[in-house]
Amino acid sequence: MLAAHRHFNPTPRRLALSLCACAALLAACGGGGDDAPVPDEEYISWTNSVNDVVIKDWNNESFAVRKDTGLIARYSDDTLLLGLRVSGNSILYNGTVVGRVTYVVSTLGNQITDFTCANGLEMDIAVTGTGNAATWVYNCR
């Protein structure tokens, strides 16, 4: 015996209510794919640095350190540099100290933070891509 199959043909009002419910559910779950930057409160603030949470590398690119994990992130889009973290002011690569977050004087005469390699040279961090597909490398210059 064949079962009766009834097609749902919503009225415009039912359709509108269904769409509103779906939109509300997505918004509540963060399912909108929001690319808004992480608020500065999520990063470590560096006392006495005019750049607050931002740390500069040799190439003047901006990075920050996440409070929750200590991971270094590209500041513009919060791309995490997996394996590269800060503990205190030490920069660790997979647990080995490779540098420090140091205070320096900017070209404008202000105190800022930057990355310095363990050998005392400036650290340059090059990031390619975003999100989980990002790769990075650091060099001492």
N, C-alpha and C positions, 0 to 999 in steps of 0.2 A: 504494500500500500504506500502510495506517495504521500509525504507530509505536505501540508499546505505551506507555502512559502510566501510570506507577506513582505513586500518592499516598504521601507520606511520613506515616506515622502513628506518631509517636514514643511510646516508652514514657515513663512518668512520670520515670524516671531520666534518660533522654536529654534530655527537656524541661528538667529541672532543670539538667543540665550545660550545655545550650545557653544558658539564661538567665543562669547564673553567668558563662559566657564573655562574653556580651554586656555584662553589668554591669561586668566587669573591664575590657573594652575601653573602655567609656564613661568609667570612672574614670581610666584611664591617659591618655585624650585630653582630660580636663577637660570631657567632654560632659554633665556633670550640671547645668549652668546655675547654678553656685554663685554666690550673690550676696554672699559674704563680703567685707568691706571689705579694701582693699589694706593690707598690713602697713605700719606706720610707717617701716620701713627703706627703703621705696620712695620716700619723700618726703624733701625737704631738711629737715634739722634746723637750727633757728635758734638759734645759740649765745646763751646768757644769756637766753633767753625761757622763762618757766615753762610756756608752752604747747607747747614743743618744736617740732613740725612744723606746728602750727596757726597760721594767720594770720587775724585777724578783720577784717571789713569794718565799715562805718559802722553797719550794722544788727545787729552782733554775730553774724553768721553765720560759720561756720568753713570755711576753705579751706586747701589745702596745695599744694605745688609738687612735681610728679613729678621725681625725679632724672634719669630717662632722657631726658625730652623738654623739661623746663623748663615744661611746660604747667601752668596753674593748674587745680586740680580742686576740686569741692565735696567737703569732707572726709567727709561722712556716707555718700556712696555712690560716690566717685571719679568723678563725672561730669566729664569733661574739658571745659574752656571753650576750644574750638578757636579759635586765633588770638590767645589771651591767654596770654602766657608771661612768665617771669621770667628775666633774665640778670643775674647778680650780685645787686643789689638793685633793679634797674630793671624796671618792669612795661612790657612791650611789647605793643602791639596791632598785629598785622601788621607788625612791625618798627619801629614808631614808639613812642618813649617816651611813656607816658601817666601814669606814676606811679612810686611806689617802695614797697618793703617797708620800713617804718620801725619803730623801737622806740618804744613809748609806755608810760606807766604806767597799769595797769588801775585800776578802781574799788576794788580790794582792795589797791592799792599795789604790785603786782608788775609787773615788766617783761615785756611781751608784744610780739608783732609785729602790725602792722596794715597795711592798704593806704591809701596817701595819694596823691592825685592830684598831677600835675605842678604844679598851681596852689596846692598846699598844703592844699587841703580834703580831708576824709575821702572815701574811695572806697566807694561802695555797689555791690554786685554782686547783681543779681537773676537767678536761674536758674529757668527754667520747663522741666519735663520732665526726663527722664533719658536716659542713653546717647546714641546718635547722634541722637535726636530732640530733644535739649536745645537750648534757645536761651538766650541771656544778654544782658544789657545792663549797662553800668556808668554810674554818675552820680557827680558830685562834689557834696558837700553841706557 
